[in-house]
């Protein structure tokens, strides 16, 4: 069975409850204990962990490093998967190593390159990976110049922060005036150009955006597992085309991802995203952390989180080609347990039952599942199969 492995996930995405599930269901049946910290008491990450704590608010990056070192020492952490303040943490890798804690994250130099998208685009172009045309803008004049250049070439313009994660701050520019059409239906990323220019004129500080053409689907996220020797052990693409999701090993996506992982030393789990610009796949983004959807590779018979932990512990996984590619699927929402906490009475008609008694018995006299057991049920981003295209 092997020795126990203790893993810490700091403030991370709720979907990483599946990351935790996969660590526990590892093929070596190795005992795994998970420590989790978060700023939100209702994060399902906390309920899914063996031990959990609330993170202090307002810490500077350096103060957070001290907090992280203390957590690793207190909880005897073997492997730390940092998301919040990743750049500051990896800059102190030697201090964590002195405590016996391995960081499941790339080297500081690699993290620094991909923190800033403009720096990243320049760097990846230098090694031969194509990127879309882009402009770094800080003023209304620079924005207008970029938008007009894209529109004159027949493209729709969009922008996003030069530094940021996920789709935060992503907007698509339209020339249509603000109207009721913008207020109907669900919220949209489309924003009228005149309103963006007005906001820039009224701002008391410059922005830092990248403007580029709106890229076409499919979107392909390549999950890579790379060892500290810069050798890629696994590279599998997850495709997204509307609601439909799937998997690919096509070289047009996999080869540039492998090149980036090896050239920049993107150790352990990273996610490299591509879209289409005309007929050419181009780089969209590089995430120096495990993707929230990484667990979907389980549909291909792959347990990437556990393989990464093994590499971080100095063990060898060998090449990890998926034994098969899972069928196309869709992502749906589902419940996950959160920690029981004392809350004010919410409804006057609610029965006066102590929280500790809620769920103590299930219908039919059987015991209801515990929070920990419920937390291992498929949940907030479970995969539901759809018929192949």
C-alpha positions as CSV (number, residue, x, y, z in Angstrom):
1,X,0.0,0.0,0.0
2,X,2.9,2.4,0.7
3,X,3.3,5.3,3.0
4,X,0.7,8.0,3.6
5,X,0.9,11.1,1.4
6,X,-0.4,14.4,2.7
7,X,-1.4,17.0,0.1
8,X,-2.4,20.6,0.6
9,X,-4.6,22.6,-1.8
10,X,-4.8,26.3,-1.0
11,X,-7.5,28.6,-2.2
12,X,-8.6,27.0,-5.4
13,X,-11.6,26.3,-7.7
14,X,-14.6,24.4,-6.3
15,X,-14.2,22.0,-9.2
16,X,-11.0,20.7,-7.7
17,X,-13.1,18.5,-5.4
18,X,-12.7,16.0,-8.3
19,X,-8.9,16.5,-8.1
20,X,-9.2,15.4,-4.5
21,X,-11.4,12.4,-5.4
22,X,-8.8,11.2,-7.9
23,X,-6.0,11.5,-5.4
24,X,-7.9,9.2,-3.0
25,X,-8.8,6.7,-5.7
26,X,-5.2,6.3,-6.9
27,X,-4.3,3.0,-8.6
28,X,-1.6,2.3,-6.0
29,X,-4.2,2.4,-3.2
30,X,-1.8,4.7,-1.4
31,X,-3.3,6.4,1.6
32,X,-3.8,10.1,0.9
33,X,-4.8,12.8,3.4
34,X,-5.9,16.2,2.0
35,X,-5.6,19.5,3.8
36,X,-7.5,22.4,2.3
37,X,-7.7,26.1,3.0
38,X,-10.0,28.7,1.5
39,X,-11.4,32.2,2.1
40,X,-15.0,31.1,1.6
41,X,-16.4,29.0,4.4
42,X,-18.9,27.5,1.9
43,X,-16.3,26.3,-0.6
44,X,-16.9,22.5,-1.1
45,X,-13.1,22.2,-1.1
46,X,-13.2,22.5,2.7
47,X,-15.9,19.9,3.2
48,X,-14.1,17.4,0.9
49,X,-10.8,17.7,2.8
50,X,-9.7,15.6,5.7
51,X,-8.5,18.8,7.5
52,X,-9.5,22.3,6.6
53,X,-8.9,25.9,7.7
54,X,-10.0,29.3,6.8
55,X,-7.3,31.5,5.2
56,X,-6.5,34.9,6.7
57,X,-7.6,37.8,4.5
58,X,-5.5,40.7,3.4
59,X,-2.1,39.1,3.4
60,X,0.6,40.4,1.1
61,X,2.3,37.9,-1.1
62,X,5.3,37.7,1.2
63,X,3.1,37.3,4.3
64,X,1.1,34.6,2.5
65,X,4.4,32.7,1.9
66,X,5.1,32.8,5.7
67,X,1.5,31.6,6.3
68,X,2.0,28.8,3.7
69,X,5.3,27.7,5.3
70,X,3.6,27.5,8.7
71,X,0.8,25.4,7.3
72,X,3.2,23.0,5.7
73,X,5.1,22.6,9.0
74,X,2.0,22.3,11.1
75,X,0.3,19.7,8.9
76,X,3.4,17.8,7.8
77,X,2.6,18.5,4.1
78,X,4.4,16.3,1.5
79,X,3.0,18.0,-1.6
80,X,1.6,21.5,-1.9
81,X,-0.5,22.5,-4.9
82,X,-0.5,26.3,-4.8
83,X,-3.0,28.4,-6.8
84,X,-3.4,31.6,-4.8
85,X,-0.1,33.6,-4.8
86,X,1.6,30.9,-6.9
87,X,4.3,33.2,-8.1
88,X,5.4,34.3,-4.7
89,X,5.3,30.7,-3.3
90,X,7.4,29.1,-6.1
91,X,10.1,31.8,-5.6
92,X,10.6,30.3,-2.1
93,X,10.8,26.6,-3.3
94,X,14.0,25.9,-1.3
95,X,12.3,27.0,2.0
96,X,9.4,24.6,1.4
97,X,11.9,21.8,0.4
98,X,13.7,22.3,3.7
99,X,10.4,21.4,5.5
100,X,10.1,18.3,3.3
101,X,7.3,19.8,1.1
102,X,7.4,19.5,-2.6
103,X,5.7,22.2,-4.7
104,X,3.5,20.9,-7.4
105,X,4.0,23.9,-9.6
106,X,6.5,25.1,-12.3
107,X,9.7,26.9,-11.5
108,X,9.5,30.6,-10.7
109,X,11.0,31.6,-14.1
110,X,8.3,29.8,-16.0
111,X,5.5,31.1,-13.8
112,X,6.8,34.7,-14.3
113,X,6.7,34.4,-18.1
114,X,3.1,33.3,-18.2
115,X,1.8,35.7,-15.6
116,X,1.7,38.4,-18.2
117,X,0.0,37.5,-21.5
118,X,2.0,40.0,-23.6
119,X,5.3,38.7,-22.3
120,X,4.0,35.2,-22.9
121,X,3.0,35.8,-26.5
122,X,6.4,37.3,-27.3
123,X,8.2,34.4,-25.7
124,X,6.2,31.6,-27.4
125,X,6.6,33.3,-30.8
126,X,10.3,33.1,-30.3
127,X,10.1,29.3,-30.1
128,X,7.9,29.0,-33.1
129,X,4.4,28.6,-31.7
130,X,1.8,30.8,-33.5
131,X,-0.2,33.4,-31.7
132,X,-3.1,35.7,-32.9
133,X,-2.4,39.3,-33.8
134,X,-2.5,41.3,-30.6
135,X,-2.1,44.8,-29.2
136,X,-1.3,45.9,-25.7
137,X,-3.5,48.9,-24.9
138,X,-3.6,51.3,-21.9
139,X,-5.5,54.3,-23.3
140,X,-8.6,55.0,-25.4
141,X,-6.5,56.0,-28.3
142,X,-4.6,52.7,-28.3
143,X,-7.8,50.8,-28.0
144,X,-9.4,52.6,-30.9
145,X,-6.4,52.0,-33.1
146,X,-6.4,48.3,-32.3
147,X,-10.1,47.8,-32.9
148,X,-10.0,49.7,-36.2
149,X,-7.1,47.6,-37.4
150,X,-8.9,44.4,-36.6
151,X,-12.2,45.5,-38.1
152,X,-10.6,46.7,-41.3
153,X,-9.2,43.1,-41.7
154,X,-12.6,41.7,-41.2
155,X,-12.3,40.5,-37.6
156,X,-14.4,41.1,-34.5
157,X,-12.3,42.6,-31.7
158,X,-12.2,41.4,-28.1
159,X,-10.1,42.3,-25.1
160,X,-9.0,40.8,-21.8
161,X,-6.6,41.8,-19.0
162,X,-3.0,41.3,-19.7
163,X,-2.8,39.5,-16.4
164,X,-5.6,37.3,-15.1
165,X,-7.1,33.9,-15.0
166,X,-10.0,32.2,-16.8
167,X,-12.5,34.4,-18.5
168,X,-12.4,37.2,-16.0
169,X,-12.6,40.6,-17.7
170,X,-13.1,39.1,-21.2
171,X,-15.3,41.3,-23.4
172,X,-16.3,41.4,-27.1
173,X,-16.6,44.8,-28.7
174,X,-19.6,45.7,-30.8
175,X,-20.4,48.9,-32.7
176,X,-24.1,48.6,-31.9
177,X,-25.5,51.2,-29.5
178,X,-26.6,50.2,-26.1
179,X,-30.3,49.2,-26.2
180,X,-32.9,46.9,-24.8
181,X,-31.3,44.1,-26.9
182,X,-28.4,44.2,-24.4
183,X,-30.8,43.8,-21.5
184,X,-32.7,40.8,-22.8
185,X,-31.8,37.2,-22.1
186,X,-28.7,36.2,-20.2
187,X,-25.8,38.5,-19.5
188,X,-23.5,38.8,-22.5
189,X,-19.8,39.5,-23.0
190,X,-20.7,41.9,-25.8
191,X,-20.1,45.6,-25.0
192,X,-20.6,48.7,-27.2
193,X,-17.3,50.4,-28.2
194,X,-18.6,53.8,-27.2
195,X,-19.3,52.7,-23.6
196,X,-15.8,51.2,-23.4
197,X,-14.2,54.5,-24.6
198,X,-16.4,56.5,-22.2
199,X,-15.2,54.3,-19.3
200,X,-11.6,54.8,-20.3
201,X,-12.0,58.6,-20.5
202,X,-13.5,58.6,-17.0
203,X,-10.9,56.3,-15.4
204,X,-8.4,57.7,-13.0
205,X,-5.7,55.2,-14.1
206,X,-4.7,53.4,-17.3
207,X,-5.9,49.9,-18.1
208,X,-3.6,47.0,-19.1
209,X,-5.5,45.0,-21.8
210,X,-4.7,42.8,-24.7
211,X,-6.9,43.4,-27.8
212,X,-7.1,40.6,-30.4
213,X,-9.5,39.1,-32.9
214,X,-12.3,36.9,-31.6
215,X,-11.0,33.4,-32.2
216,X,-13.1,30.6,-33.6
217,X,-13.9,27.2,-32.0
218,X,-13.0,24.5,-31.4
219,X,-11.2,25.5,-28.2
220,X,-8.7,22.9,-27.3
221,X,-7.2,22.8,-23.8
222,X,-4.2,20.5,-23.6
223,X,-3.5,19.1,-20.2
224,X,0.2,18.5,-19.8
225,X,2.2,16.6,-17.2
226,X,5.9,17.4,-17.3
227,X,8.6,16.1,-15.0
228,X,11.3,18.3,-13.4
229,X,13.6,16.9,-16.1
230,X,11.5,19.0,-18.7
231,X,10.3,15.8,-20.3
232,X,6.5,15.6,-21.0
233,X,4.9,12.5,-19.6
234,X,1.3,13.2,-20.8
235,X,-0.4,15.6,-23.2
236,X,-4.1,15.1,-23.9
237,X,-6.4,17.7,-25.5
238,X,-9.9,18.4,-24.3
239,X,-12.0,19.9,-27.1
240,X,-14.9,22.4,-26.6
241,X,-17.3,23.2,-29.4
242,X,-20.4,24.8,-28.0
243,X,-21.8,22.4,-25.4
244,X,-20.1,19.4,-26.9
245,X,-16.8,18.3,-25.3
246,X,-14.4,15.6,-26.4
247,X,-10.8,14.5,-26.5
248,X,-8.0,14.7,-29.1
249,X,-4.5,13.6,-29.6
250,X,-4.1,15.4,-33.0
251,X,-0.6,16.7,-33.5
252,X,-1.8,20.2,-34.5
253,X,-2.7,20.8,-30.9
254,X,-0.5,18.3,-29.0
255,X,2.9,19.1,-30.6
256,X,2.9,22.9,-29.9
257,X,1.7,22.2,-26.3
258,X,4.6,19.7,-25.8
259,X,7.0,22.2,-27.3
260,X,5.9,24.9,-24.8
261,X,6.0,22.6,-21.8
262,X,9.5,21.4,-22.6
263,X,10.9,24.7,-23.8
264,X,9.8,26.7,-20.8
265,X,10.0,24.0,-18.1
266,X,6.3,23.9,-17.3
267,X,6.7,21.3,-14.7
268,X,3.9,19.2,-13.3
269,X,0.4,20.0,-14.3
270,X,-0.3,22.8,-16.7
271,X,-3.0,23.7,-19.2
272,X,-2.3,25.1,-22.6
273,X,-5.2,26.5,-24.6
274,X,-5.6,27.0,-28.3
275,X,-8.3,28.3,-30.7
276,X,-8.5,28.8,-34.4
277,X,-7.4,31.9,-36.3
278,X,-8.6,31.2,-39.8
279,X,-7.3,27.8,-40.6
280,X,-4.5,27.8,-38.1
281,X,-4.5,26.7,-34.4
282,X,-3.0,29.6,-32.3
283,X,-2.1,29.8,-28.7
284,X,-4.8,31.5,-26.5
285,X,-3.5,31.1,-23.0
286,X,-1.1,29.1,-20.7
287,X,-2.2,28.2,-17.2
288,X,0.7,27.2,-14.9
289,X,-1.7,25.3,-12.6
290,X,-4.0,22.3,-13.0
291,X,-7.1,23.0,-15.0
292,X,-10.4,22.9,-13.3
293,X,-11.6,20.4,-15.9
294,X,-8.5,18.1,-15.5
295,X,-10.6,15.4,-13.9
296,X,-12.5,14.9,-17.2
297,X,-9.4,12.9,-18.4
298,X,-10.8,10.1,-16.2
299,X,-13.1,9.4,-19.1
300,X,-9.9,8.4,-21.0
301,X,-8.7,6.2,-18.2
302,X,-6.1,8.7,-16.9
303,X,-5.6,9.8,-13.3
304,X,-3.4,12.9,-13.9
305,X,-3.6,14.4,-10.3
306,X,-2.1,11.2,-8.8
307,X,0.6,10.9,-11.5
308,X,1.6,14.5,-10.8
309,X,1.9,13.9,-7.0
310,X,4.1,10.9,-7.7
311,X,6.4,13.0,-9.9
312,X,6.5,15.6,-7.1
313,X,7.5,12.9,-4.7
314,X,10.4,11.9,-6.9
315,X,8.8,8.8,-8.3
316,X,8.6,7.9,-12.0
317,X,5.4,7.5,-13.9
318,X,6.8,6.8,-17.4
319,X,5.0,7.9,-20.5
320,X,1.2,8.3,-19.9
321,X,-0.6,7.8,-23.2
322,X,-4.4,7.4,-22.5
323,X,-5.5,3.8,-23.1
324,X,-8.5,5.2,-25.0
325,X,-10.3,8.4,-25.8
326,X,-13.6,8.8,-24.1
327,X,-16.8,9.5,-26.0
328,X,-18.1,13.1,-26.4
329,X,-19.8,14.5,-23.4
330,X,-21.4,17.6,-21.8
331,X,-20.7,19.2,-18.4
332,X,-23.6,19.5,-16.0
333,X,-24.0,20.9,-12.5
334,X,-24.7,18.9,-9.4
335,X,-24.5,19.2,-5.6
336,X,-21.5,18.9,-3.4
337,X,-21.4,19.0,0.4
338,X,-20.3,22.1,2.3
339,X,-19.2,22.2,6.0
340,X,-21.9,22.4,8.6
341,X,-21.9,25.8,10.3
342,X,-24.1,27.7,12.7
343,X,-26.3,30.0,10.7
344,X,-29.2,32.4,11.8
345,X,-32.7,31.1,11.5
346,X,-33.7,31.5,7.9
347,X,-37.4,30.8,7.9
348,X,-40.0,31.3,10.6
349,X,-41.7,28.0,9.6
350,X,-38.5,26.0,9.9
351,X,-38.5,23.3,12.6
352,X,-36.3,24.0,15.6
353,X,-33.8,21.1,15.0
354,X,-30.2,21.5,15.9
355,X,-27.9,21.6,12.9
356,X,-26.0,18.6,14.3
357,X,-29.2,16.5,14.2
358,X,-29.9,17.4,10.5
359,X,-29.2,14.3,8.4
360,X,-28.6,12.1,11.3
361,X,-31.2,9.6,10.1
362,X,-32.4,8.9,6.6
363,X,-35.9,7.8,5.6
364,X,-36.4,4.2,6.3
365,X,-34.2,4.3,9.4
366,X,-30.9,4.1,7.6
367,X,-28.1,6.4,8.4
368,X,-27.7,9.4,6.1
369,X,-24.4,9.8,4.4
370,X,-21.8,12.0,6.1
371,X,-20.6,15.2,4.6
372,X,-17.3,13.5,3.7
373,X,-19.1,10.6,2.0
374,X,-21.4,13.0,0.2
375,X,-18.4,14.9,-1.0
376,X,-17.2,12.0,-3.0
377,X,-20.3,11.7,-5.1
378,X,-20.2,13.1,-8.6
379,X,-21.0,16.8,-8.5
380,X,-20.6,20.4,-9.6
381,X,-19.0,19.7,-13.0
382,X,-19.7,16.1,-13.6
383,X,-19.5,14.7,-17.1
384,X,-22.6,13.4,-18.8
385,X,-22.1,11.5,-22.0
386,X,-23.7,12.7,-25.2
387,X,-24.0,10.8,-28.5
388,X,-20.9,11.0,-30.7
389,X,-21.1,13.6,-33.5
